[in-house]
Amino acid sequence: MRLFEAIRIAAESLRVNRLRSILTLLGIVIGVMTVITVVAFISGLNGFVADEIFNLGADVFVVSRTPDIIIDRDELDQIRRRKNILIEDVDAIREVCTRCQAVGGQLTSAAQVKYGREFTGTQVRGRTPEVAGIMAEELESGRPISPYDVSQARRVAVIGADVAEILFPLVDPIGRRFMINNREFEVVGVGAGVGSLMGQSRDTWVDIPITSFQRMWGSRQSVRVMARADSEDSIELAADQARTILRVRRHVRYRDDDDFALFTNDTFLALWENISQTFFAVTIAISSISLVVGGIVVMNIMLVSVTERTREIGIRKAVGARRSDVMVQFLIESALLALTGGIIGVLLAAAIATGLSELTGFPAAIRLWSVLLGLGVSTCVGLFFGIWPAQKAASLDPIVALRHE
């Protein structure tokens, strides 16, 4: 039997039994749709995380008292008992680290800002002058925080674009005075807008000198150290120097682990990749159940089809059809059935991913390899679960089949 003829006969059989075929496809459609949708969102999120969230730069590293993401619950209590990183530690790294181009420190807290109208929940960041340059942040107008501002604990501030728009919608913010938790500060700069992240603005911040921050919130918070190496190639050397300086100052014994967290851009991305891969593996495992159920349904329907077409099989064998011809015919039919389910699943996944991305702004990216994988897996499911019905059809005795009513 020619391949194209077998495909034509299989397609005609599916067309005649359209409702049964559609119901049979549901398990495979749901499985493939889930896999493609999850891959689309994880791929989109991976690219977004790399470009927008953990985009520190190849020559930047961060040191903090605790990791930004804590996975091991057993270590949580131990991490909480760590000593704070002090502003003196930042100064020591700046003085001793020979492979560091710039070293700065940052403290963060939420506060209420006010200028005629109130803006609650604003992120106030106490910074040394180096941080803005290390993070490659740009200003729309005005000037950044200066060393003199820090040394004198001046009440000056650089504000984010959204803060400027809300507090000073019709006037130039530079030189205006506003309140942070009922303390007056003068605006000396306005940051360039960077947009929102999943619906949340990234321009609702106020930067003040770190010394002014400590006068308002106290000096008991742990400082976040940010540093830039003198080149991308020396990032490991610079990070090792900073690690050694902190271990000496914090009296960490040689055989003990660091009692602080040091991150580079690659560290953040590797951590995120581990999280996303775990989520992906769990989702794939759950989706595989739908594919297996869909495959079992395909097998059952093909067994029913063999029973319904017993006489047809007998006639084909009587006129010269070989055992292999009958087997190939039913395998192609089950594979075509599953492949159709895979195609529908891919189309639905693309529509869902695109629609949700447009509505929510959540990043999504349909990958060609995931589409091919979905179609390939669905076809293989059809072939695998179609083997038994195909063998049963091929093994029918033509005389017995012809006598079947």
N, C-alpha and C positions, 0 to 999 in steps of 0.2 A: 504494500500500500504506500502510495506516495505521501510525503509529509504534508504537502499543502492540501491534499484531499482529506487527510486525517484531521487537519486543523479546521477545514470547512465543515466536515461532519460534526466535529465537536462543538463548533460555534452554533451550528443549526440546532443541535440538541439543547444547548443552553438557552437559545432564543425561544424554543418551543416551551420550555419549562421556566419561564422568566421569574415568576414569583418564588418558586422553589429555589432557583439559583440565587436570587437576591437574599433570601433568608439564610441560605447556606453561607453566603459571603460575610455575614455580619461579624463573626469572630475574627476573621482575617482582616477585615476592614478596620475594626477597632484596634487590633494589635499593631498593624502597620501605621495607622494614623497616630497612635500614641507614641510609637518609636520616633517617627519623623518629626512630630511636634516637639518632643523633648529634645531631640538633637538640634532642632532649629533654635530653640530658646537657649540651650546651653552654649551652642556655638556663637550665637549673637551676644550672649552675656560674657563669654570668655573674651571676645574681641573688645567689648565695651569696657570690661574690667581692666584689660591690658592698656587700653588707650586713655581711659578717663579716670579710673579710680586709683590703680596702683602704678600710675605713670610718674614715678619719682624721677626718673632719669637714670641712665646707666652708670653714672658716677656719684650717685647720692645714696647715703645710708642713714638709717634712723635708729636711735637707741632709746628705749623706754623701760620703765620699771617692770611692766607686765606686757605680755604679748597682746596684740590687738584682737586676736582670735584665740580663745582657749578651748581646745578640743578635749584634752584629758582632764576629766573632773577630779581625778585623784590628786592632781597637782595643784588644784585651785587654792586650797588652804595654804599650801606652802608658798605659792606665788603671792598671795595677799600679805604674807608676813615679810616680804622683801623690804629693804630699806629704800627710802626715796632717793631719787637722783636730784642732787642739789645744783643750784646755779654755779657753785664753786667747782663742781665736776665739769660743767660746760667750759668754764674758764681754763681748767687744767687741760682738757682735751685740746682746746684752741692753742694753748701755749706749747704743748709737748708734741702733738701729732704733726710730724714733718711732712706727711703725705696728704694732709688735709688742706684744701684751698680755702675753705670757709667752714666755720662751726658756729651754730646758733642754738638757742633754747626757746621753748615755747610752753606756755601754760594756757589752759582752756577752761572756760566756764560759761554757763548760760546767764543772761542778764536782761534787764528791762532798759531799753533806751527810749528817750523822750525828747521831742522838740515840737511842742504844740500838741502832737498826737503821740500815743504810746506805741511801741513796737516790742512786744514781749517775745521771749524765747530766742533772742539774738545770741549768736555765738561770739563771745568776747575772747580774743586771743592776746595774751601777754607775750610779747616777742622781743628778742634781741634784734639789732639792725640787720644781721646777716640772713635771717630766715627767708625774707621775701626774695632775695637773690638766689638762695639755694633752691627754693621751690619755683623759680622762674616766673614769679608773679609780676604782672604789669599794672601800671597805674593809668587811669583815664585822665586824671589831672592832679595837680598838687605834688607833694613830695612824700617819700617814705619816712618811717621812723628813723631818727638819727642816733648816733652814739651819745650825743649831748642830751637828747630826750631821755635816754635810759639812765645816764649817770645822774641826772637831776630829778629823775622820777616825774617828768613833766606830764601834765594832763593834756596830752594831745592824742589824736586818733586818726587812723586811716580807716575809712568805712567802705563796705561793699556797695556794689552798684544798686542793689535793691533797697538797701538801707537809705542810700542817698535819694532814690526816687520816692520812697515813702515819706521820709522825714522832710525832705527839701524839694518838693515837686516843682516849684516855680522859681527857685532861687539857686544861685551858685553856692554849694555847700562849703567851699573853702573859706576858712575864717569864721564860720558860724560855730556857736557854742551850743551843745546839747548835753543831756543828762544820761549818765550810765549809773543805774542804781542810786539815783539822787545825788550823784557827784558830777560836777561840770567838767566837760572836756571840749577842746577846740579841734575842729576838723582841719587837718593839714593835707589830706590826700583822699582821693576816691579811686577805688580799684576798678580795673576793666572788668566788664561783665563776662562771666564764663558760662551762663545758662543754668539749666536745671538738670538734676539727676533723678530719673524715674519719678518725675513730678515734683521733686523737692528742690527748691532753689539753692544754689551754691554761692549766692551773692548776699546772703543775710549774715554778715560778719562785721565785727569791729576789731581792729588791731590797735593795741595801746602798748607803751613801753612795759617790759616785763617787771620792772621795778614798781611802776604805778599799779600794775596788776597785783603784785604781792602786798602792797599797802592796803588794797581794798579787800583781798581775799585771804591774806596771810601767806606765810612762806612754808606752809606744811605740805603743799601739793608737790608731787614729783614732777620734775621738769622733763620734757621730751626733747632729746638732743637730735638735732638735724645737722648733717655734715656733708660737704661735697669734697670728693677726692680731687687731687690735682690733675687727674686724667682718668679715662675709663679703664685703662689697663692697670691702674694702681688702686682700684676700689678695694680689692682684697687686702692689700697692704695697709691702706688707710683704716679699714675696719678693724684689722688685727691690732694696729697701734691703739685705736680708741678702746678696744676690748681690754688690752693689757693695762692701759692707764686706769680704767674703771676697776678692774680686778684688784690692782694694787691699792687704790684709794679705799675700796670697800673691804679690803683684807680677806679676799677670797683665796682659800688654800689651793695649792697647785692641782690636786686631784679632784677638787670639787667643780661642779658645773657653774656656769655663769649665774649670778643672781640678778640678771637683767636680760632684756631681750634686744637683740640686734638684728635689724632687717635691712636687706637691700631690695631692689625692685624684683630681682629673681626670686628672693625668698617669699615675698608676698604672692607672686604669681604661682610658685610651686605649691604654696599652701592652698591657694584658691583652686588650683588644678586638682589637688587631692580631694577637696571637698566636692567639686563638681563631678569628678569621676565616680566617687562613691554614690552620689545622687543618681548619676546616669546608670550605674550598674544596677541599683535597686529598681529603678524605673523599667529598665530593660527586662529584668527578671519578672516583674509583674506583667509587663506587656507580653512576654513569652507565653504566659498562661493563656492569654486570649488567642495567640497563634496556635497553641496546642489544641485548645478547645475547637477553634475553627478547623484545624486539620482533622480532628475526630468527626466533626460534622460533615466535612467533605467525604471522608471515608464511608460514613453511614449512607449519605446520599448516593454515592457511587455504587454501594452494595444494592441499594434499592433500584438504581438504574440497571444494574446487571440483571436483577430479577425481572424487571419490567421488559427488558430487551432480550430475554433468553431465546425467544423464537427467532429474532433478528440475527442473533449470534449464530444460531444453528444454520440459518439460510446462508450466511456468509461463509461459514466453514464448508457447507455443502457445495458451494460454487467455487471453492478453491482457496479461501482465505486461510493463511497459516496461523499457527498458535501465536507467533510473534506479532502478526498483523493485528489480531484482536487485542493483545496485551498493549501494544503501542497506542492503539486507538483509545483505550480507556485511560492510559497514563496521560496522553495529550489532553484528554477531556478534563481530567482532574487538575492538571497543571494549568490549563487555560482558565478553569474556574477560579483557582487560587490567584493566578496572575491578575485576573480582572478585579478581584478583591484588593490586591495590592495597589493597582492603579487608582482605584476609587479612594483607598486609604491615603495615598500620596496626595491626591488632589484635595481631599478634605483637610489634611494636615497643612498644606500650603495655604488654604483659605483661612483656617483657624489662626495659624501663626501670623499671617499678614494682617488679618483683621484685628487681632489682639494687639499687635505691635502698633497699628495705626490708632487704636482707641486709647491705649494705656501708655504708649511711648516705651514699652518694654522692648529691648532689642531682640531681634530674631533674624536668623540667617539660614535659609534652606541650602543645605550642602548637597552637591551632586552625588557624593559617595554615599550619603544616607539614603537618597532616593534609589540609587542602584542597589544598595543593600536591602532596602525594604522590598523592592520588586524581586530581587534574587531569593530572599528568604521565603517570601510568600509562594514563589514558584516551587522552591524545594519542598515546602510543606505540602503543597499539592501533589508533587511527585511521590514523596515518602508515604503519605497516607493513601495514595492511590494505588500502591503496589499490590496490596492484598485484593481489592476489588478487581484489578486488572488480571491478576493471576487466576482468580476464581472464574472470570469470564473466559480466559484463554483455555482453562482446563475443562470446560463444558464439552460433553460428548455431543457431536452434531445430531445424532439420531434422537437422543433424549431431548435435546434442545428443540428439535423440530416438532416433537410430540407435546411440547409445553403449551398450555392454554393461558 
